[in-house]
Amino acid sequence: MLFMNPVPERRAEPEESVPIFRCDDCGEGIYHGDGAFFISGLVYCEECAEFRFRRLV
């Protein structure tokens, strides 16, 4: 009788995420689900928008 070991299924590698936008201030990628802010024709990530445009109290 011949016994064969089952071959494990090969899982597909997840596709690398491609950024939707790039922050015009820091250059970091902005991905689907991240916050993006469009101010004066430029795109900012959440961190840069908060740093540059937050209100001083």
N, C-alpha and C positions, 0 to 999 in steps of 0.2 A: 504494500500500500504506500502511495506517495503522499507525503504531507507537504503542503506549501505554506509558507508564511505569507500572510496577506500584505500586499504592498500598500503602505499608507498613502492616502490621497494627498495630492499635492495642492496646497492652497495657493490661490493666486495672490501675488503680492499686491498690496493696496497701491493704487496710483498715487504718486507724490502730489501733494497739494500744490496747485499753481495759484499764486496770489492774484486776486481780482484787480487790485490797485497797488501802487507803491506810494508810501507817504512822501510828499514833496519836501518835508523837513528832514526826517531822519533816514529815509530810504528803506525802511522796513516794509515787508510785504503785508498787505491787508487782505485777509482771507474771508471766504464766505462765513458769515456769522459774526465777524468782528465789526466794531463800530468804525465808520468812516465819516469824516466831516468835510464838506465841500465849502470852502470859504474863499471868496474872491478868485474863483477859478482854479484854486489849488486843492489838493487832497491831503488831509491830515489824519493820522491815526489818533486813537483816543488819548494817548499819553501826550502827544505833541499839541493837540488841540487844547487839552486842559492846561498844559504848561503855558502856551502862548496866549490863550484867550480867556482864561478864568477871570472872574471878577474879584477884585480886591475888596475885602470887607473891612 
